[in-house]
Amino acid sequence: MACGADRTMRAPCPKRVPKLDACVHILGSCGLSNEQRDLDMLRKLGLHFGSTMKASDLFRLILGRIPTTQDVCRRDEACA
């Protein structure tokens, strides 16, 4: 959720390509679609752009409110 996010944050992504160390999807990797995912995740966590917190608190919040990556990573409009 930050430019150059820590590998720990990207590791659970089922679409992660280790050689690229990036999540690759129908729209490629990086760019605006990833920024949209960050914004979707912030919304689900009840946070705003610029919010800061300890990583341990963020992980607890993520695990408590986002049980699966599908809600954040899915891009239905790209498949239409």
N, C-alpha and C positions, 0 to 999 in steps of 0.2 A: 504494500500500500504506500510505499515510498519508492522514489526512484532508486533503482539498484537494491531492491528489497533483499533481505537476508535469505539465504538458501533454505533456512528452516521454514520460512513462510511458503516457499514454492514447492518444497519437497512433497507434500501430500497430493499435488495436482495429478490426476490420472492421465493427463495429456502432456505431462512434462517430458521433454526430450533431454536426457542427461548431457548429451554432447553439446547441446545449445544452452543448457541450463535455463530453459524457457518453456512455457506452456504453449504448445502449438495447436491450433484449432482451425476451423474452416476458414477463418479470416486471416490466417497466418499467425504471427506472434508479435507481441508488443503493440505499440500504436494506440489509436483511439479506442479499440475494443477492450484493451486491457485497462485503460483509464476508466471506461464505463463500468467494468467489473469492480474496480476499486470504489467507485461512487456507489454502486449497488450494495457493496459490502458495508460501506460506511452507513448507508441508510438502514440496513438490517441490524446493525449494531447500535443504532441510535446516536451515531457520532457525526461530526461535521468535518469538512475539509479544514485542516490545520489543527485538529484535535491531537493532543499528545497524552501518552500514558506509558507506564512501564510495560515492557514486553510481556511479562508474566500476567499482568492484568488483562492485556489484549488477548492473549491466548485463552484465558479463562472465559472472557466475553465471547470470543469466537466459538469455542466449544459449547458454550451454553445456548447460543442463539442461532448457530448455523450448523445443523447436524450433517449436512451433505454439501458438497461443492456444486451440485446441480443447480441449486437456487441462485447461485452467483455466476457460475460459468456458462450456463445454457444461454444460447442466443437464438431464440426461435425465429426472430425476424430475418436472420441470415439464411435460413433454410427455405423461406417462402419464395 
